[in-house]
Amino acid sequence: MTTGNPARLQAARQMIETFRRAGMPPKGATPEAARALQFSPAGWPVTRNALISQLIDRLGGVRQPMQAGTSYCGPAAFLYCLLEDRPDLYVAYATSIWTHGEYSFGKLEIDPDRGTADALKGINMARAKTPKGNHISSLDWLTMASLSIATREWFVPGGSAKADDVGKSITYPWVLKRWFAGVNTRPVHDSMGLGLGKAGLREFIQAMHYWGRHWIVLQIDSSLIEGGETSTFEQRHWVVVDPHFQPRVRDNKGTIVPLGSIGNHIKAKAIPRGGVYWDDGAIRDWQMDLRLFTWGKEGVRCRVNLLRDVPARFYGAFAFPRFR
């Protein structure tokens, strides 16, 4: 669902209506002139009316941002948060990219190249050939691919965005932070660092403490959701903790408590030659109930639900204040 406050939702709907009216031909216009108003001046192969229809569905909660057939889990996570809190900015972003080929989130400029727009032609052809296939929507390609290609790091090989990009579409932790900073919010909790290693159970629980007034964005091994074995690189995946369901855990007495409230059960223990380590043995067998936004769906439950199995599948987290 889209939970932006009524004023934000109304502003977003008004933007869509203004965008629609801009495509209405004046009286006496030729058929060619009327058709031209349906085409993107920036070259995106999606008609004005098709984009409007997808935006209306998106605001109505019919479909959430979904990276189907691509590796844009990072953009999907960011755009989900943006859509929830600032649907007006989400609509402004999509319609500006379609119309002008550029948009700015504060000082963050999004200006995808023409090749990224052209790549949507191939996606459209694949969708027409296999309508039930796993194809990204025109709206999601326009918003996700534009965000990714425009903020690609200098060391990533060049070229326009393509649906089968994997390595080129990786979202690095510092890039994700730049996106949120563009909408004027910075992390109050950061256990990601450079994203080179895995974080611990203590950091996982600390992140959950911020649920409610913050967006909690996790980088996990996808086996946390699906079960199975872990992978160091191939299964890294950005997800958002569901803002509509507080993470919970069942303690050793059978009581269900907020997951973010159990940090006091992890004790600092001294190491004989100096230093400390964090002993989480008292809670490792507790069962958690963690719901996530992932792959276009809210409320996705993790198949791996014992706290002991989290550290092998958790790379770190950000907690960002909600967008205003």
N, C-alpha and C positions, 0 to 999 in steps of 0.2 A: 504494500500500500504506500501511497505518497502522503507523508504526514506533515508536510509544510503547513505553516499556519494559514488560515483562510485568506489573509491579505496577500501572502506570497502566491498561493494557488490562483487567486483571482487575477493577480498581475500577470501570471504565466498564461492564463487563458486569454487575457486581453491581448497579449503579445501574439498569440496564435491567430486571433481574429484580425489583428492588424496585418499580419503576414498574409492571411487569406485574402483580405481586401486588396492588398497590393497586386494580387494576381487576377483581379477582376478587370476585364477589358472595358474601356470606356465605350459609350454609345457610338456606333458607327465604325468601330474597329474592324479591320479585316480579319478573316479566319486565321491568317498567318500571324497577325499581330497578337491575337488572342492566344494562339498556341505558344507563341514565344514567351509569354508570361509564365508558362508552366515550367520552363527550362531554367536550370541554375546558371546564372551569369558566371559563376566560378567553375562551371564545367562538371558538376556532380551529376551522374546519370540516375537521378531520382527526381520525379516531378514534384512540383510544389504541393499538389493535392495529396500525393502519396506520403510526403514528409509530414504534412498536417495530420493525416490520419494516424500515423505512427506516434506523433507527439500527443495527440488526444488520448490514444490508448495508454501511453506511458504515464500521463498525468492521472489517468483513472485507475492506475494500478493493474491494468490488464496484462502488461508485460514489463518486467524489470530489465535493466541493462544486462545484456547477455552476450558473452564473447564467443558464441557458438562457432566452432570450426577454426578458431584462432587461438593465440596465446595471450590475449589481452586481459588477463585476470586483474592486473594492476589498474588499468583504466576503468574496468568494470567496477572495481571496489570504490575508486574515487568518485565516479559518476553516480553510483548508487547513493553515496552520502550526499553529494551535491543535490541530486533530485529530491531526496527526502526533506532536506532543510531549505534549499533555495531552488525550487522548481522554476522560478522566474529566471535565474541565471542559467539554468540548464536549457531552457527554451531560447534564451538570447544567444547562447553559445551555438546551438544547432542551427538556428536560422541565419546567424551571421556567417558561419562557415559556408552554408549553402549559397548565400547571397554574395558575400564579399571575399570568401576564401581565407578569412582571418578573423581572429577574436583575441581579446586580451583579458586574462584573469589578473587584474591588478597589473603588475609589471611582467607577468608571464605571458609572452606572446605565442599564440598558436597560429601558425601559418603553414599548413601542409603544402607540399608541392603538387603539381598537376598530376603527376604519376599516381599519387595516392587516390585521387578522385577517379582516374582512369581504371584503377584496379577494381573498382566497384562494378565495372562492366562485366568482368569475368565472373564475379560473384553472382550478379544478376542472371547471367547465362546458366550458371550451375544450378541456381535456384529454380529457373524455368524448366531445366532438364529433369531435376529430381526435387519436386516441390516438398517432399517429406524428408529431405535430407537435412543434415546438420549445418545449416548455412546462417551466417551472421546477417542480421537485418540491415537495411540501408541506413537507418538512423544510427544504429550502433557502430557500423563501419565508419560513417562520417564523423562521429564524435570520438570513438576510441582510437581509430587509426590516426586521425589528425593529432590527437593529444600525444600519442606515442612517437610519431615521426618528428613532430615539431620539437620534442624535448629529448631526442635521442642523443646519447653521449658521444663525445668526439671520437672515442676509440671503437665505436661500433661501426662496421662497414657501411658505406653509403648505399644509396638506392632508395627508390620509393617503397612504401609499405605494400606488402603482399599478404594475402590471407594465410599462406603456408609458412610465413616467417616464424621461426621459433627463437633462435638466438638473438635476432635483431629486435624482437619485440619484448625482450626481458625488461621488467620494471625494477630498476635498482632502488634500494631504500631511500637514498638521498633524492632521487627523482620524484618518488612518491611524496616526500616532504615538500618539494618545490611546488607540486600541484596544490597541496593543501595551503601552503603559504600564499599562493596566488589569490586565495579566497580569504586571506587574512586570519589563518589559524595555524598555530605551531604546536608541536607535541609537548604535552606536560609529562609524558612518560615515553621513554625510548629505550627499549632493550634490543634494538636491531643492530646498532653500530653500523658496520659496513656490510653486515649480512654474511660474513664469512663462516661463522660457526653456529652451532645450536645454542639456544638459551636454556635455562633451567626451569624447574617447576616453580621455584620461588618467583622468578620473573613473570611466569605465566599467571600466577595468582595475583601478583601486584598489578598487572594490567587489568584484570577483571574488577579490581577495586574501583575503576573509573567508569564502570558501566552506568548509564543513565544520562549523564550530562556530557558525555564524550563519545566520539566514534572510536571504537577499538578495532584497529586493523592489524591482523595477524599475518605473518608469513609462516606457512606450515608445509609439512610433507602431506601430500594429498591422501596418504594412507590413514591420516587421522580421521578423515571423513569416510573413506571407502573401506578401510581395513587393509590387511595384507602387509607386505614388507615395505620397509622404508627405502628411499633412494636419495643419495646426497645432492644430486642436481636435477634429475629429470622430472621429479614430482613436486618441485617447489611451487607454491600456490598462494596467492594473496586472497584473503577472505575478510569479511567484516562480521563482527559479533552482532547477532540480531538485536536491534534496539528495542524490539517489542517483547523480548523474553529474557529475563535476568538469568545469567549463568548460575547454576545451583550445584550443590554436592550433597550426597548423603553421608553423614559422618558415621563414626564407629558405633554410635548409639541408635542409628536409624533415623536421626533427625535430619531434615532437609534444611540447609542453610545456604546463603549466598556464597558462591565460589570465591568472591573477592574478600570475604571476611575471615578466611582461615589462615592467613599468613602467620599468625602467632603460633601456629603448630609447627612451624619450621624453625628449628633451634640452631643457633650458632654454636659450634663445638670447636674446641681448641685442637690444633695439630701439634704433636709433641715438639717439633722443631720450629715452632712459630707459625702464626697465621691461624685462620679458622676455616671451617667448611660448614655448609648448611645441611643439616640433617633433616630430611623430609620423610624419614621412615615411618613416622606416626600416621601419615595420611596417604601413603602410596597406594593402599588398597581401597581407598574411598572411591565411590562411583560419582561421576559428574554427569550433568545434563547441560550440554553446551549446544546452542542453536546458532547457526551461521547463515549469512547471505553468501551464496556461491552459485555459480553457473545459472544466474538469473532467477534464483529461488530464495525466498526467505524461509526461516524455520528449519533449515536442514540440520538434522541431528548427526552427531559423530558416532560412527560405529565403534570406534575405540573410545571406551568410556571410563577406564581406570586411570587415575592420576599417575600411576607408575609408568604408563605408556606414553605420556605426553612429552617428556624431555627429548626422546628420540625423534619426535615429529614436530618440534617447535623451534623455529629459527629466531623468533623475536616478535615484538609488538610495538605499535605506536598507540597512544591515546591522544586524540585531538579534541579540543573543545568543539562543541557543535557550531555549525555555521550560523551566523546572525544575519 
